[in-house]
Amino acid sequence: MIAFVFDEFNYLLAYLREMGLTSGDFTIERYPNQELRAQLKTPARNKDCAIVGTIAPPDHNLVEFTLLTHTLKQAGASSVVAVLPYLAYARQDKAQAGEGLGMAWAGQLLAASGIDQIISVDIHSQADAELLPIPLKSLNPAKLLAQSVKELHAPDIVIVAPDRGALERVSQTASAAGVKRVAHLEKVRSKGVTHLKLVGEAKEKAVIVDDILDTGETLISAAKQLQKAGVKEITVAVSHALFTGQDWQKLWRWGVKRIYCLDTIPAVTAMRSFRIKVIACGPLLARSLRAHLARGR
Ligand code: R5P
């Protein structure tokens, strides 16, 4: 298999090579009139290929990803798997009157461009898989997120889901960390996110596990509620840390001492804070690609 990796994801290359994958070269440039142009430097004819990148904003990422997919198929690639460590548009998974379904739209673009399979980490919901017109493999982050719990060396700890929907992820993380105590918060949405009460036992230390930290609104509200319930020290563990805007930094004011996140978003690899701990998702992705190949796709 040849992996065509967008530059910002080069930190995953070593893991892919360890699994025996070779890397392919390509360029994406613009004509003077700004139209994009993709060119392969590595032949892809009759090869199984993977593209590692993102369709998340800025929007040119989606255009470049789908153009490269089309280019590989034009060049005769036998198959193209999209490796999208963070699956953008996945939160647009419910039909709302007068609104498009972002996940279905993005999936149709990927499929029409020639993607045969998507591999991602911890996708937002099962509904996403149903909206996509191509097979999706969502890798389970539980063992990686469990690191956040194990490193605390606190046997008397509770792992908290910020809503009922996150309970399965939380239970799997708890079991991977060997922790028995799991709780969840009741969450309502009306003009923003509000957490009403903790369902379960409060302990001095808690780890909140969620899929996405975006603006931080959800986790700030959850942290406030945990403090009210008597929790003194909070650790946050998320699969995808988008760190949009500045408001998420208010987490530090609400008892959050550290944030663990996977490196599914390239920008986190450059974050320099002793309170932000980045866990490599490369081994998980590389193993999955290897298994995908071994199954003969
Ligand atoms: C919600 O359903 C998700 O699981 C996340 O909790 C949410 O999308 C995070 O977004 P923000 O950080 O902007 O609240």
Residues whose N, C-alpha, C, O or C-beta is under 5 A from the ligand:
A	BS01	R5P	D210 D211 I212 L213 D214 T215 G216 E217 T218 L219
